[in-house]
């Protein structure tokens, strides 16, 4: 190494054509560091900057550095001038200063969130591999879709899909082994029969455009009791969503899944189709340790069951356990259920309360803890949590560093 002007250190091999060996050594060393540390080294030299921005290095760092998952807490402001915030939340309950996203989708740390007008809405849809998928509407039925990396502040504006008369449902399926992802856009389609259908469009960053797959019966729809809760869950390289009964909108009928090959599979609920009274409107899908988990509160709102899907093709489930629900009064809604290692975080709306309750359920001993001291008042905010691990992965999944 040679010392440059000031305190800047530069590699003497920046212009050496035979840098493959050195590049491999540097990549291995840097991949053992956390993302925040790696990003600081981009200013060391052009060589280091190019290396760190390379997608192959990002893949190496994501697979090499020990995962320390945190939680992103997205707080959608209802009556606060359209102000929404992103917090990093540790399992101790401590909240960091917020990340913020401006109208263009750029994410900046430690600033106020954008002031969107009353006709605007911004919603966080999914969080995967250190990337965020969010949607934004500005007085129209359709949604603008963006993929963002909060760590690198990169933003990908996803092209518009086909025209639609109703607001589409958006979901994300990703492969945890290859770190590739696809965005799914479900658009209601006119149908002469009584069976509602929708057109499913798929966007891949490699292709850079949307393509359609054959009609599917019912796309993901919001739970009317918990409209802020994400309408789908991705686990083991498959996206899952509940399909609600046509006879009773508050009873789930079955689960649909779609994988990275765009194969659609029907998964029966635990107990099978002959036991329809087992589940109700407080039934949710969660990614738990790479498997799909089904979480259901009983009709009396006294306990919660946790099921794990062992084999999607055979609809094989196992009951993980049951825990008594700890909440004062009745349950008005659940804004989030998200897993972090051996715990599930529940963000719940108590019927007689004025603020949301944050409760962690330990699945090893089935005990609860409530470390969150900050209160988000009901009616003025809608907090939703996502599991998050920082990464250097590019939103467009390319190696282009220019």
C-alpha positions in Angstrom: 0.0 0.0 0.0 1.1 3.6 -0.5 0.1 6.6 1.4 -1.8 9.3 -0.6 -2.7 12.8 0.1 -4.1 13.6 3.6 -5.2 10.5 5.5 -6.5 8.6 2.4 -4.9 5.1 1.9 -4.8 3.7 -1.7 -3.8 0.3 -3.0 -0.7 0.5 -5.2 -2.3 -2.2 -7.5 -5.3 -0.1 -8.5 -4.1 -0.1 -12.2 -2.4 -3.5 -12.2 -4.2 -5.8 -14.7 -3.2 -8.9 -12.6 -5.3 -8.2 -9.6 -7.4 -11.3 -9.5 -5.4 -13.0 -6.7 -5.4 -9.8 -4.6 -9.1 -9.2 -5.3 -9.9 -12.7 -4.0 -8.0 -12.1 -0.8 -9.5 -8.7 -0.2 -13.0 -10.0 -1.0 -12.6 -12.9 1.5 -11.4 -10.5 4.3 -14.1 -7.9 3.7 -16.9 -10.5 3.5 -16.3 -11.3 7.2 -17.2 -7.7 8.2 -20.7 -6.2 8.9 -22.3 -4.2 6.2 -21.9 -0.9 8.0 -18.1 -1.4 8.2 -17.7 -2.6 4.6 -19.5 0.5 3.3 -17.0 2.8 5.0 -14.2 1.1 2.9 -15.7 2.2 -0.4 -13.7 5.5 -0.1 -10.3 3.8 0.3 -9.7 3.4 -3.5 -11.4 2.9 -6.8 -10.5 -0.8 -6.6 -12.1 -1.2 -3.2 -15.2 0.7 -4.3 -15.6 -1.4 -7.4 -15.1 -4.6 -5.4 -17.7 -3.7 -2.7 -20.3 -2.7 -5.3 -20.0 -6.0 -7.2 -23.0 -8.3 -6.8 -20.9 -11.4 -6.5 -19.1 -9.8 -3.5 -22.5 -8.9 -2.0 -23.6 -12.5 -2.3 -20.3 -13.6 -0.6 -20.7 -11.1 2.2 -24.4 -12.0 2.8 -23.5 -15.7 3.0 -20.3 -15.3 5.0 -21.1 -12.8 7.7 -23.1 -14.2 10.7 -26.8 -13.3 10.4 -27.9 -10.9 13.2 -31.5 -10.3 12.3 -33.2 -7.2 13.6 -36.7 -6.0 13.1 -37.8 -3.1 10.9 -40.8 -1.4 12.4 -42.8 0.5 9.8 -45.2 3.0 11.2 -47.8 4.3 8.8 -49.2 7.6 10.0 -52.9 8.0 9.6 -53.7 11.4 11.1 -50.3 13.0 11.1 -50.0 14.6 7.7 -49.2 11.4 5.9 -45.9 11.0 7.7 -44.6 7.4 7.9 -41.4 6.2 9.5 -39.1 3.2 9.5 -37.4 2.2 12.7 -34.8 -0.5 13.4 -36.0 -2.4 16.5 -33.8 -4.7 18.5 -35.2 -7.7 20.4 -34.6 -5.8 23.6 -37.3 -3.4 22.4 -34.9 -0.5 21.7 -35.8 1.6 18.7 -33.2 3.4 16.6 -33.7 6.7 14.9 -35.7 6.2 11.8 -34.7 5.5 8.3 -36.7 7.7 6.0 -37.9 7.4 2.4 -38.5 10.4 0.1 -41.0 10.6 -2.8 -38.4 9.2 -5.2 -37.9 6.2 -3.0 -34.4 7.2 -1.8 -33.8 6.1 1.8 -31.9 8.5 4.1 -31.0 7.9 7.7 -32.0 10.1 10.6 -34.2 12.6 8.7 -38.0 13.1 8.8 -40.1 10.9 6.6 -41.6 12.6 3.5 -44.8 14.6 3.7 -47.1 12.8 1.3 -50.4 14.5 0.6 -53.7 13.1 1.9 -54.4 11.3 -1.4 -51.0 9.5 -1.2 -50.2 6.3 0.6 -46.9 4.4 1.1 -46.9 0.8 2.2 -44.1 -1.6 3.1 -45.0 -4.9 1.5 -42.1 -7.3 2.1 -38.6 -7.4 3.5 -36.1 -10.0 2.2 -32.3 -10.4 2.0 -31.8 -6.9 3.2 -34.2 -5.4 0.5 -37.5 -3.8 1.0 -40.5 -3.9 -1.4 -42.9 -1.0 -1.0 -45.8 0.5 -2.9 -46.9 4.0 -3.3 -50.1 5.4 -4.8 -50.8 9.1 -5.5 -54.5 9.5 -6.1 -54.8 6.6 -8.6 -56.0 3.0 -8.4 -52.6 1.5 -9.5 -49.5 1.3 -7.4 -45.9 2.3 -8.0 -43.6 -0.4 -6.8 -40.1 0.1 -5.5 -37.3 -2.2 -4.3 -35.0 -0.4 -1.8 -31.8 -1.3 0.1 -31.7 0.8 3.3 -28.1 0.1 3.9 -26.7 1.2 0.5 -29.7 3.6 -0.2 -30.1 2.1 -3.7 -33.6 2.2 -5.1 -35.1 0.3 -8.1 -38.2 1.8 -9.7 -40.2 -1.2 -11.0 -41.8 -0.6 -14.4 -45.6 -0.3 -14.6 -47.6 -3.4 -15.2 -50.7 -3.7 -17.4 -53.5 -1.2 -16.8 -56.0 -2.2 -14.1 -59.3 -0.8 -12.9 -58.8 -1.9 -9.3 -55.8 -1.7 -6.9 -53.7 -4.8 -7.5 -52.4 -7.1 -4.8 -48.6 -7.2 -4.6 -46.4 -10.0 -3.2 -42.8 -11.1 -3.3 -41.3 -14.6 -3.6 -37.6 -15.1 -3.2 -35.1 -18.0 -3.1 -33.0 -17.9 0.1 -30.3 -20.1 -1.5 -29.8 -17.9 -4.7 -31.0 -14.6 -3.2 -33.1 -14.1 -6.4 -36.6 -12.7 -6.2 -39.7 -12.1 -8.2 -42.5 -9.6 -7.7 -46.0 -10.9 -8.2 -48.9 -8.5 -9.2 -52.4 -9.9 -9.0 -54.9 -7.9 -11.0 -58.6 -8.7 -10.9 -60.0 -10.0 -14.2 -63.5 -9.9 -15.5 -65.2 -13.2 -15.3 -68.6 -14.4 -16.4 -68.7 -17.2 -13.8 -69.3 -16.9 -10.1 -65.7 -17.8 -9.5 -63.5 -14.7 -9.1 -60.3 -14.9 -11.0 -57.3 -12.7 -11.4 -54.4 -12.2 -13.7 -51.0 -12.8 -12.2 -48.1 -10.8 -13.6 -44.5 -11.6 -12.6 -41.5 -9.2 -12.6 -37.9 -10.4 -12.4 -35.0 -7.9 -12.2 -33.0 -10.0 -14.7 -35.7 -9.6 -17.3 -36.6 -6.1 -16.4 -40.3 -6.4 -17.4 -43.6 -8.1 -16.5 -44.9 -11.3 -17.9 -48.2 -13.1 -17.3 -49.0 -16.6 -16.1 -52.4 -18.3 -16.5 -55.4 -17.2 -14.4 -55.4 -18.2 -10.7 -58.5 -18.3 -8.4 -58.4 -15.4 -6.0 -55.2 -13.5 -5.4 -54.0 -12.3 -1.9 -56.5 -10.0 -0.3 -56.3 -8.0 3.0 -57.8 -9.4 6.2 -60.6 -6.9 7.0 -59.9 -7.2 10.7 -56.2 -6.6 10.3 -55.8 -4.6 7.0 -52.2 -3.5 7.9 -51.0 -7.1 8.1 -49.1 -8.3 5.0 -51.3 -10.4 2.8 -48.7 -13.0 2.1 -45.7 -14.8 3.5 -42.6 -16.2 1.8 -40.9 -19.3 3.2 -38.6 -21.8 1.7 -38.7 -20.3 -1.8 -42.5 -20.2 -1.9 -45.0 -17.4 -1.5 -48.2 -18.3 0.4 -51.5 -16.6 0.9 -54.8 -17.4 2.5 -57.9 -17.9 0.4 -61.0 -16.9 2.3 -64.3 -18.8 2.0 -66.9 -17.4 -0.4 -69.7 -18.3 2.1 -68.0 -16.6 5.1 -65.4 -13.9 4.4 -64.1 -14.3 8.0 -63.2 -18.0 7.6 -60.1 -19.1 5.7 -60.7 -21.9 3.2 -57.3 -23.0 2.1 -53.8 -21.7 1.2 -52.4 -21.1 -2.3 -48.6 -21.1 -2.9 -46.4 -20.2 -5.9 -42.7 -21.0 -6.2 -39.9 -19.5 -8.2 -40.9 -21.7 -11.2 -44.3 -20.1 -11.0 -46.0 -23.4 -10.1 -49.2 -22.8 -8.2 -50.1 -25.3 -5.5 -53.1 -25.6 -3.2 -52.3 -26.4 0.4 -55.1 -27.6 2.8 -55.3 -26.1 6.3 -54.4 -28.3 9.3 -57.2 -30.8 9.9 -58.3 -30.7 6.2 -61.4 -29.4 4.5 -63.7 -31.4 6.8 -62.8 -29.2 9.8 -63.8 -25.6 8.8 -64.5 -24.3 12.3 -60.9 -24.7 13.4 -59.8 -21.3 12.0 -61.3 -17.8 12.0 -60.5 -14.2 10.9 -57.5 -14.1 13.3 -55.6 -16.6 11.2 -52.2 -15.6 9.8 -49.2 -16.9 7.8 -45.6 -16.3 9.0 -42.2 -17.4 7.9 -40.8 -19.3 10.8 -37.2 -20.7 10.5 -37.6 -21.1 6.7 -40.9 -22.9 7.0 -44.4 -21.6 6.8 -46.2 -21.2 10.1 -49.9 -20.8 10.6 -50.9 -18.8 13.6 -54.5 -18.8 14.8 -56.3 -17.2 17.8 -59.2 -19.2 19.1 -62.8 -17.9 18.9 -62.8 -17.0 22.6 -59.5 -15.1 22.2 -57.9 -16.9 25.1 -55.0 -18.8 23.4 -53.0 -19.0 20.2 -52.0 -22.1 18.2 -48.8 -22.3 16.1 -48.7 -24.8 13.2 -45.7 -25.6 10.9 -46.0 -26.8 7.3 -43.7 -29.7 6.8 -44.6 -30.8 3.3 -46.5 -28.3 1.0 -47.2 -31.0 -1.7 -48.9 -33.2 0.9 -50.4 -30.5 3.1 -48.5 -32.0 6.1 -48.6 -29.9 9.2 -47.3 -30.3 12.8 -48.7 -28.5 15.8 -45.7 -26.6 17.4 -47.7 -25.7 20.5 -50.2 -23.5 22.2 -49.9 -20.4 24.4 -52.4 -18.5 26.5 -53.1 -15.1 25.0 -52.1 -12.3 27.3 -54.2 -9.2 26.5 -56.5 -7.0 28.5 -60.1 -6.9 27.2 -61.0 -8.3 23.8 -58.8 -8.5 20.7 -59.6 -5.8 18.1 -56.9 -6.7 15.7 -53.3 -7.9 15.0 -51.1 -5.6 13.0 -48.1 -8.0 12.8 -46.7 -11.4 13.7 -43.1 -11.8 12.8 -40.5 -14.4 13.8 -37.0 -13.7 15.0 -35.1 -16.9 15.8 -37.1 -18.7 18.5 -39.5 -15.8 19.2 -42.7 -14.4 17.6 -43.4 -10.7 17.9 -47.2 -9.9 18.1 -48.3 -6.3 17.6 -51.9 -6.3 18.8 -54.8 -3.9 19.2 -56.5 -4.3 22.6 -60.2 -3.6 22.4 -60.3 -1.2 25.3 -56.8 0.2 25.0 -55.5 3.4 23.4 -52.1 2.1 22.2 -50.7 -1.0 20.5 -49.3 -3.9 22.6 -45.9 -5.4 21.7 -45.6 -9.0 22.9 -42.8 -11.5 22.3 -43.7 -15.2 22.5 -40.7 -17.5 23.2 -41.4 -20.8 21.3 -38.9 -22.7 23.4 -40.7 -22.3 26.7 -44.0 -20.7 25.5 -43.6 -17.6 27.8 -44.3 -14.0 27.0 -42.3 -10.8 27.4 -43.3 -7.2 26.7 -40.1 -5.1 26.5 -41.5 -2.3 24.3 -41.9 0.9 26.4 -42.7 3.3 23.6 -46.4 3.6 22.8 -47.9 4.1 19.4 -51.4 5.4 19.8 -54.3 3.7 18.0 -56.0 5.8 15.4 -52.9 7.9 14.6 -50.4 5.2 13.6 -50.3 1.6 12.3 -47.1 -0.2 13.3 -46.1 -3.3 11.3 -42.9 -5.3 11.9 -40.6 -7.2 9.4 -37.5 -9.3 10.0 -34.5 -7.5 8.6 -30.8 -8.4 8.0 -28.5 -5.8 6.4 -27.0 -6.7 3.1 -25.1 -5.2 0.1 -27.3 -7.0 -2.4 -28.3 -4.9 -5.4 -32.0 -4.2 -6.0 -31.6 -5.0 -9.7 -29.5 -8.2 -9.1 -26.8 -7.1 -11.6 -23.1 -6.8 -11.4 -23.1 -3.4 -13.2 -21.1 -1.0 -11.0 -20.9 1.9 -13.3 
